[in-house]
Amino acid sequence: MLLNLMRIASRPSVYSLLCWLLVAVAPHGLAQNYQGKQLVRAELLADTNAVVPGKPFTVGLLLRMAPGWHTYWKFSGDAGLPTELKWKLPPGWKIGDIQWPIPLKTIDPGDIETYGYENEVLLLQEITPPSKLDDSSAKLSTEANWLVCEKICIPGSATLQLDLPVASTSQPANTDVFARYRRLLPQNLPGPNVARADWSRVGSDLRLKITGETLAKYPAVDFFPLPEQETIVGHPAVQSRNNGEIVFRIPLESAPKNLSSLAGLVVFAKQPNGDDRAAWQITSATAVSGFRPAPAHGVLTFLLFGFLGGLILNLIQCVLPVISLKIFGFVQQAGQSRQKIFRSGIAFTVGIFAWFVALAVLLIALKGAGRDVTWGGFQFTNPYFVLALSVIVLVFALNLFGVFEISLPQPVTRNLLSTSERKDLLGSFFQGVFATVLATPCTAPFLGTALGFAFTQSAAIILAMFIAIAAGMSAPYLLLSAQPAWLRFLPRPGPWMLHVKQFMGFLLLATLLFLLYVVGAQRGLEGAIWASCFLLVISVACWMKGAFVVPTASAVKRIVVLVLMLLLVIGSGVYFIGDKFQSAKIASVGSQIRGDWQPFTPERLQTELEQGRTVFVDFTAAWCLTCKFNEASVLEAQDVREAFQRHGIVKLKADWTNGDPVITKLLQQFGRPGVPLYVLYPAKNEEPIVFPEVLTKSMVLDKLETVARRVASNRAASR
């Protein structure tokens, strides 16, 4: 009996249900305890003891941080994420924007500049109730999300509620804390008789000149930028200061060509980060309506890079199991009509395009919402996504082994897929989708460069780049299906295909082992064990489907078995995933590092450079197969390891397995959308050397030798 491989993915509802169950049992709040210490205490306050209909009042989110920990301002700087509030208000209520107190500026080792709050902060918002309130009390609820950092960063969240009575009059409440933080709110820039702001642009820098006698009284004056989403700024600095005039230089790393000013705060105090700090709010004088334009030939070049990167993705280990299924499908089609073969290739291509376009739309939406967008498996930083993909891979493998058959319900078969060819087309479509899902943790030559460029451009260019990648990845299959004469070089269908089908099931199990390795890297050995227990239950459910839900069984028997399967999967999901897996300790970075590598931190990098050492940083992730290939074939090769030791080069590993936001910012600074990234820092004040995504031993050895000679020459010259 031959397997029709085009039917493998013909029932997406099975996989959708399993993915939904994983999401349903995933945690909805993030723990804020670390090493037995509560990092943040969140509280919702109001400046009034009652709500008066139609009268505005102010609420505040009070965050109290543990000593040494901090949260972030609305522009966090080189790292971090701002605190967010999502309100649930009764109909007719209105709420204003968050009023952010003047933040503190922190410069961490590695020249990482951030803006945030230590110890305590109150984020204020004005609420206006409707002029008529029928209830005797008002319940206001919000979901707060924040990122708190010290040497590591831990996200936190809380759902908070404020109950206030409704009355005709009210009295002030919490006056001390509101007064203290209202004093820290920025003020509008005074009139020209007190201070004047003038902007100019010089090349890739903005200049802000503040003229006024007020600032001359304060030794510490700074500019805190508030760039738009399409603008990436460097570190502002005072360029010159003369009596009543001060000029700030704001480097622009990526900005619209017509940008001539920038919103931000002019902060002044007796000393940096002083308690007496005050600020003037500078608004952007020029409305920015576009992204940085790129020359047409430049866009076409990067789109070509995207196409080539998509083409090379077919050779990456991530997608080989699914690609082998498609090639096997071509073997089955040998001798069939040319039109049928071509339609199958079109369906597979559409599946590839569908996923890439959906991914592009998601990333565009995230970028529009102010999120950091990356490639290189940003989904794989979420252990629940990896677990959901593990379930799908396991179900595919069990189907190939013949444990059960995936079939559509009879009404759907009659009304939607009335012919076997339509089933084949739907199967080809989902094979294309599945291949691209497995490709997302990978990168390839040309791909990182192309996407790094696209993520700084408009939504249209981002979409065009993903379409180019999809075209490159799907091109071989479209050409093969368009020229069925080439299929004569493939072996004819026969009984041997059953054994090949089962062998491909083992290839999928190999993929499953890799995914479980990723889960273990994210959640530790305990997490991997509980995930394996859940997968075992999924296997039992699939066996029950194959053994008892068969056409010859009675309707009652099929219903009973399906209900038992559902209860088994839901129950095990709640216990193994919702309880055990969720509570599994997140694997520490140091536990994943072997040999003479050291964990990367900006502080460690800065310390090594201060001491005059050359540093090599490997930005990697457990789920990145390209990273693993480079490590095994190049970085851990004996001659390369000896070269690192011979030249005294410090090796740091920046682990992005769980999506560390500090590492995300550094990837963006180097113009890379994801891992792998390899950077060699020759010395403190020298430009770092960035390697391509795929390494060779000769490339690394040549760079190490060149840098070692240059560093030795510089040291000799300085003596």
C-alpha positions, 0 to 999 in steps of 0.5 A: 500500500502506498502512502499519499504524502500529499494528504499528510497535512490535509487536516490542519484542524488537528494541529490547530487544536493541539497548538491552541491547547498549548496556548491555553495552558501557557501562563498568563502572568510572569513571575517577579520573584528572583532568588526568593526576593520580590523584585517589583511591588505594583500598586494603583493609586488615585489622587482623590477619595471619590469619583465626581461625575464629569470631573477629571482625576489622576491615577498612578501606577506606583512601582517599587523596585528592589535595591539595585533593580530598575525599570525603564522610561518611555524611551529606554535607550540601548536596552530595556522596554518601557512599562505598558498599561492596558486599561479596562474602563467602563463605557464613556470613560476617557483616559489620557497618555502616561505622564512620565517623570524625568528618568535617570540616565545610566551608562553601563559597561559596553557603552550601553546607555539607558533611561529608567527609574530606580527604587520607585516611580509613579506613572500618572494618567488623567481619567475623565468619567462621564457626566452621568454615573448610575452606579454607586462605585467605580471599578477601574482595572488595568494590566501593567507590564514591565521589564526590571533589570539588574545584571539580568532582565526579568519581565513582570506583570500584574492585573490591578484594580481600583475601587472608588465611590461615586459622590458629588464631592471629593477630597484629595488623597495620596497627596504626598506621593502625587506631589513628589512625582508631579514635581518631576514631570517635564515642563514645556519649553519657556517662551523665547524671553527665557529660552530658545531652541534652534535645530540644524542638521549636519550630515548624519547628526542633529544639532540642538542649540538652547539659548537662555541664562537659566541653564548657566546656573546648572552644571549638569545639563543633558538631552534625553531623546524621544525618537520616532519608531523609524529613527535610531539615534546614537548617544547625545552629547554636549558639543559646546557650552558658552555662558547662556548657550549650549549645543547638543550633538545627536548622532543619527544612526538611521533616520528619514532624510528630511528629519530636521528635529527630534522630540526629547527632554533638556534635563538640568540639575546640580549634578547628574541624576540629582534629586533636584533635576528638572526638564524642559520638553522639546517637541519635534518641529518637523513632522516625519512622514516617511522612512529613510529612502533608499536608492532604487538600485540599493533596494533591488540589490538587497531584494536579490540578496533576499532571493538568494538567501531564500534559495539557500534556505533549502540546503539548511538542516532546518527544512531537510525533513520536510523538503525530503517529503516534497521530493518524495511526492515528486517521485509519486507523481512520476507518470501523472499528467503535467497539469496535476504536477504543476498544480501541486507545485503551485500549492506548495509554493503558495504555502511558502508564500502564505507563511512568509507574507503572514510573518511579514505582516506580523513583524510590520504590526509589531514594528508599528507598535514599537516592538523590536523586530528580528529574524533568526527565529524570534518565535523560537525564543518562546518555549511554548512555540517550540513545544507546539512545533514539537507536537506537530512534528511528532504527529507528522512522524506518527502518521508516517509510521502508520500509527494513524491516518489523518482524514477529514470528516465526511461532511467536509470531504463531501462539501469541500474536498470532493476529489482526491486531487484537492486533498493533494493540493491542500496537503502540498499547501501545508507542506509548504507552510510547515517547511517555512515554519521550520526554516525560521530559526535558520539564517543563510548567506545573504539573508541576514544582510538583506533582512537587516536592511529591510527592517530599517525601511518602510512596511512596503520594503519589508513585505517585498523582502519577505516575498523575495525570500519566499520566491527564492525558497520556492523557485526549485520546486516551481521549476521542477513541477513546471518541467515534469520531464525532469522527473524521469531522472527520479526512480519509479513508484513501487513497494520500496516507497513504504520503507522510505516513508517510514524512514522519513518518519525517523527524520522527523523524530530527529527534528523532534530531538532537536526541538526537545534539546531547545526546550531543555536549553530554555527550561532546563532538564526538568522542563524537557522531561515534562514536555516529553511526558506531554508528547508521550500522551499525544502519542497515545492519543494518536494511537487511540485515533488509529486503533479505534476511530476507524470507518468500521467502528460504530458512531458511538464508539468513535465519539467515546474515543474522541472524547477520551482523547480530548480529555486525555490531551487537555488533562495532561496539558494542564498538568504537564504544561500548565503546572510542571512545565511552567514552573520549571526553572529557566535554564541559566546562561552559564549552564549552556556554555562549555569549554573556555567560553565565558558568558557575555555581559556588557560589563564583562566586555567592557572590563576585558577591553579596558584591560587591553584584551582582544575579545571575540563575541559569539551571538548564538541560540540553542535553536539556531542550527546555523550557529551550531554548524559554525560552532562545530565545524569552525569555532570548536575546531582544534586549530581555531581553538589553538589560535584563540589561545595563542593570541590570548583572545577572550571568547564570550558567548551571548546566548539569545535562546530566550530572547535577551533584550540586551542582546536584541539591542546589540544585534540591532546596533550591528544591523543584524535581524537575528543570530548568528552574529560574530564580532571581534573587538580588537581593542577598546577604541578600535572598530569591531570586526563583523563576520558573515553568518557562515564561517570558514576556518580560513576566514577566522584564522586570517582575521585572528592573525591580522588583528593579533599582529596589529594589536602587537604593533600598536602596543610596541609603538606606544612604548 
